Amino acid sequence: MKIAVSFSGGGLRVAAHIGALKFLEEQGVEITAVSGSSAGAMVALMAAMGYSSDEMYAFLKSVNQRDLFKLTSNPGLFSLQKLESKLSRFVGCDSYATMKIPLFICVTDINSGESLYLDSGDPVANVIASSSLTPTFEAKKIGKKYYVDGGFSDNLPVQPLKELGEKVLAINVNPLTGGNPKGFKSLLIRSILIMLHANVRPSKKITDAYIDIEGVARMHLFNFKEIETGYKAGYEEIKASWDELKQKLI
């Protein structure tokens, strides 16, 4: 079976994407194109470079708080410069020409608010731009323009894959569950998740097959201790839904 896959953003919840990819590998599914927003763009980049799910998981486990939370003097609290350097060393590419399959990275133009699906330039810089969840992280300057988190405008970028004429599986790691915020931090995260949930709806309507990974609903976006939990949820939930999903992708 050959399919394209779109990965939503979701901080460290994207461990669930890697678990889902592990299952797809075991089924012999060939992925022919990928897209992603925010941290999902990082998974998409590694998939486009041909890395296995085991290699992706090892990289994600190597990321630590110092990589994500480096104070910056620019607008925003933190810089993703350390993560950018680490990801660049890992994938070893600065051009889309090295991709094994088509890759689309969704970023949001900070001036126009538009979604852009980047398939040229420096893919690592594009991933960092797509992951720049302002105001927590500073905006990313590429050329003369500034870009912020792709999730602000399209957190599940199915559209560029549909334009290829591919059957598309869309994986969302931001299921919205009930609950009342208990403080500023939980209120902020809840607000972000509501926004992400809302802009996934158009993509859900046009994709061929869609799955919410429910097991990460309570997972904090930046809780490093829950990476394994997210990975297992992704694997087990796509496994449980595979017969139904497969029928939609044939």
C-alpha positions in Angstrom: 0.0 0.0 0.0 1.2 3.5 -0.9 -0.1 6.6 1.0 0.8 10.1 1.9 0.8 11.1 5.6 0.0 14.5 7.2 1.3 15.0 10.8 -0.3 17.6 13.2 1.7 19.6 15.6 1.5 19.0 19.3 4.8 19.5 21.1 6.2 16.3 22.5 2.9 14.6 21.8 4.4 14.0 18.3 5.9 10.9 19.9 2.5 9.4 19.0 3.3 10.1 15.3 6.5 8.0 15.6 4.6 5.2 17.3 2.1 5.3 14.4 4.9 5.2 11.9 6.4 2.1 13.6 3.1 0.3 13.1 2.9 1.4 9.4 6.4 0.1 8.9 5.4 -3.3 10.3 2.5 -3.4 7.8 4.8 -2.7 4.9 3.1 0.6 4.1 5.1 2.8 1.7 4.9 6.5 2.4 5.1 8.5 -0.8 4.8 12.1 0.5 4.6 13.8 3.9 3.5 17.1 5.4 3.5 18.6 8.9 3.0 21.6 11.1 5.0 22.6 14.2 6.6 19.6 15.8 4.8 17.4 13.3 7.0 19.1 10.6 10.0 17.7 12.4 8.6 14.2 12.1 7.7 14.8 8.5 11.3 16.0 7.7 12.8 12.8 9.2 10.3 10.7 7.3 11.1 12.5 4.1 14.9 11.8 4.7 14.2 8.1 5.0 14.8 7.7 8.7 13.2 4.7 10.4 10.7 5.2 13.3 13.4 3.8 15.7 15.9 6.5 14.6 13.2 9.2 15.0 12.3 8.0 18.4 16.0 8.0 19.5 16.3 11.6 18.3 13.2 12.7 20.1 14.4 11.1 23.3 17.7 12.9 23.0 16.0 16.3 23.0 16.0 18.0 26.4 14.7 21.1 28.1 17.9 23.1 27.3 17.2 22.5 23.6 13.8 24.1 23.8 14.0 26.7 26.5 17.0 28.9 25.8 16.2 32.5 26.8 16.3 35.1 24.0 16.6 38.8 23.8 14.3 38.9 20.8 10.5 39.2 21.1 9.4 35.9 22.7 10.6 34.1 25.8 12.8 31.4 24.3 14.9 30.6 21.2 14.9 27.3 19.3 18.4 27.9 18.1 19.8 24.9 20.0 17.1 22.6 18.7 17.8 23.9 15.1 21.5 23.0 15.5 20.8 19.6 16.9 18.2 18.7 14.2 20.6 20.0 11.5 23.4 17.7 12.7 21.0 14.8 12.9 19.5 15.0 9.4 22.5 16.5 7.7 20.7 18.3 4.9 20.1 21.9 3.9 18.1 21.4 0.7 14.9 19.7 -0.4 16.9 18.1 -3.2 18.1 15.4 -0.7 14.6 14.3 0.2 13.6 10.8 -0.7 9.9 11.8 -1.0 8.1 15.1 -1.3 7.9 17.2 1.9 5.7 20.1 2.7 6.2 22.2 5.9 3.4 24.5 7.0 4.4 27.9 8.3 2.4 31.0 9.1 3.4 34.3 7.7 3.4 36.7 10.7 2.4 39.7 8.6 -0.5 38.2 6.5 -1.5 35.3 8.7 -1.5 33.0 5.7 -0.5 29.4 5.6 2.5 28.6 3.4 3.4 25.1 2.5 7.2 25.2 2.0 8.8 22.8 -0.3 12.0 24.7 -1.0 14.8 26.4 0.9 16.5 25.0 4.0 14.2 22.3 5.4 15.6 22.5 9.0 15.1 26.3 9.1 11.5 25.7 7.8 10.8 23.2 10.6 12.0 25.7 13.2 9.8 28.4 11.7 6.8 26.0 11.7 7.6 25.2 15.4 7.8 28.8 16.5 4.9 28.9 18.9 4.9 32.6 19.8 5.0 34.2 22.2 6.7 31.3 24.0 9.2 31.0 21.2 10.6 33.8 19.0 9.5 34.1 15.4 11.9 32.7 12.8 13.3 35.0 10.2 13.9 33.4 6.8 15.2 35.8 4.1 13.4 39.1 4.8 10.2 37.6 6.3 9.2 36.3 9.7 7.3 33.1 10.2 5.6 31.6 13.2 4.0 28.2 14.1 2.2 26.5 11.2 -0.4 25.3 13.7 -1.7 28.8 14.1 -3.1 28.7 10.5 -3.2 25.0 9.5 -2.2 22.4 12.2 -2.9 19.4 9.9 -1.7 20.4 6.4 -3.5 17.9 4.2 -4.1 20.2 1.3 -0.6 20.1 -0.4 -0.7 16.3 -0.3 -4.2 16.1 -1.9 -2.9 18.3 -4.7 -0.5 15.4 -5.5 -3.4 13.1 -6.1 -2.4 10.8 -3.2 -4.5 8.9 -0.8 -3.8 10.8 2.5 -3.8 9.5 6.1 -4.0 12.5 8.6 -2.9 11.9 12.1 -3.9 14.4 14.8 -2.3 14.4 18.3 -4.4 17.2 19.7 -7.8 15.6 20.6 -9.9 18.0 22.6 -11.3 16.6 25.8 -13.3 18.2 28.5 -11.8 19.8 31.6 -11.7 23.1 33.5 -8.3 25.0 33.6 -6.9 25.2 37.2 -4.4 28.0 36.6 -2.8 30.4 34.1 -0.6 27.7 32.6 -3.4 25.2 32.1 -5.6 28.0 30.7 -3.0 29.0 28.2 -2.5 25.4 27.0 -6.3 24.8 26.9 -6.7 27.9 24.7 -4.0 26.7 22.3 -5.6 23.3 22.0 -9.0 24.9 21.2 -7.4 26.9 18.4 -5.5 23.9 17.0 -8.7 21.8 17.2 -10.6 24.4 15.3 -8.2 24.7 12.3 -7.9 20.9 11.9 -11.6 20.7 10.8 -11.1 21.7 7.2 -8.3 19.2 6.8 -10.4 16.5 8.4 -13.1 17.1 5.7 -10.7 16.6 2.7 -8.5 13.8 3.9 -9.1 10.2 3.0 -8.5 8.7 6.4 -8.2 10.4 9.8 -7.3 9.4 13.3 -7.2 11.2 16.6 -4.7 9.7 19.1 -6.8 9.9 22.2 -4.2 8.6 24.5 -2.2 11.8 24.4 -5.2 14.1 25.3 -3.9 14.6 28.9 -0.3 14.8 27.9 1.4 18.1 28.5 2.9 19.6 25.3 6.4 19.7 26.9 6.5 16.9 29.4 9.6 14.9 28.6 8.6 12.2 31.0 5.6 11.2 28.9 7.3 10.6 25.6 7.1 6.8 25.9 3.4 7.1 26.8 2.8 9.1 23.7 4.8 6.7 21.5 2.8 3.7 22.8 -0.5 5.5 22.3 0.3 6.2 18.7 1.2 2.6 18.0 -1.6 1.0 19.8 -4.4 3.3 18.6 -3.5 3.1 14.9 -3.2 -0.7 15.3 -6.7 -0.9 16.7 -8.1 1.3 13.9 -6.1 0.0 11.1 -8.7 -2.3 9.4 -11.1 0.6 9.1 -8.4 3.1 8.1 -7.0 0.7 5.5 -10.3 0.4 3.7 -10.4 4.2 3.2 -6.9 4.2 1.8 -7.1 1.4 -0.7 
